[in-house]
Amino acid sequence: MDLVIGPLDLSAHVDEALAVQAVAFGLGAEEVAVRRQIVQRHMQYPGARALGATGDGRLLGFVYGMPNSRLHWWSTVVEPYLRAEGNDGWLDDSFVITELHVHPAHQNRGIGRALITTITGDAAEPRSILSAIDTDSPARGLYHSLGYTDLARGVRFPSAAKPYAVMGAPLPLRHR
């Protein structure tokens, strides 16, 4: 299979991307419908961009992000947790990874690593932040291997059943 990492018009391919996310994250149709609206809104933000990983003519994974703003909903939720740890300065001058998902049948092949290092590779910001479910997972292992460290743990998002960790890394990300 020829794997290609490249720009993704996420607004035009939102359903295909959310199908990958639904399988990777175990989302139902109702949650996908909510996330569809969120993705479409995010892609209107200044500096928002997305990459896709394609192989055999289909989307295997995607990542999208944008320059962070303290006015974004995500920032308003995580800011008190970061402030409590003395890390709220990370919300400034950072590129936020909003979503990164790889279809489970194609995980552990370097696709997620390629997506995140490529999208942050040309970021103007000196650092990157993201949130991930606060558990010992392959995703968190990937982020740690790239240089991300925990900035706050036990972060509760209103609609999420599980706590999250907010992580940050200086850019460029560490390579193997």
Protein Blocks (a to p, Z undefined) as FASTA:
>chain_A
ZZddddddfklmmmmmmmmmmmmnopafklmmmmmmmmmmmmmpghiacddddeehiafb
dcddddddfkbmklmmmmmmmmmnopmmmmgopacdfbdcddfklgonommmmmmmmmmm
mccbfbdcddddddddfklmmmmmnopacfbghiacfklmbdcdddddddddddZZ
